[in-house]
Amino acid sequence: MKLKTLSAILGNIRMHRWGKCIVCGKPTIFVCTDKSSLRNSMECLLCRSSSRNRHVAQTLLTEVAREGRSLNDLRNKSRLAIYNTDRGGGLSRVLVGMSNYTCSGFFPEITPGTMVEPGVYCQDLERLSFQDASFDVVITEDVLEHVRHYQTALEEIHRVLKPGGCHIFTVPFFFDRPTLVRVDTTGEADVNLLPPEYHGDSIRGRILAYRTLGFDLFGLLKSIGFETRVRVSCFADQKLGIFDSSVFFSWKVG
């Protein structure tokens, strides 16, 4: 464990909470590693899922699967075909190996569509290699702000979902203003409109944020063929380790 992380754990000890993890299904301690961003922190001591991971898992269980008390319960019960764009996150650590579970990462040096290990593919969200109507659920966590042409990615997600299937996703979001465009992507080369903003990335170390999405996203989703709701965490969710989080739930109409 890095000294910086250990220091944060000790320094935030009053923020740690007991509870039951909705991902691994076990009693645990939710450890605060960053009190400035609880949605990306409050890691389960056992499965290392974050608050954001658990909110996505809660949405999957209550809105789609409607069975099981934890994501771990789905491993041997659910027939849902799930595609998750995060190969190394808290959800994949529990669901990898489950029948009908597919995950991916984007590796610039590998041809999109290539299987890099069982159940794990290199994928470009703007050009998914999957057939039409392949999945019941697509999950993206804090991804769309990093996709150069995010409308194309949303159209691709719509394409690979079965009728009635759903896209469960998280993004940094402005509920009170329209999308803030940080980088002009209308040409072949990126043009910074604002000082570059980078977020941490497990593969590349850091990754450029092209935008911070805002309320105009709802109109775009509707025009593509989605109906959308937002689940905002509340105080009662904290016993499940869910803090300061919003999850978007878009289902394919028709």
Summary of the structure (lengths in Angstrom):
residues: 254
radius of gyration: 17.9
end to end distance: 48.2
largest distance: 51.6
contacts: 812
relative contact order: 0.15
helix: 27%
strand: 30%
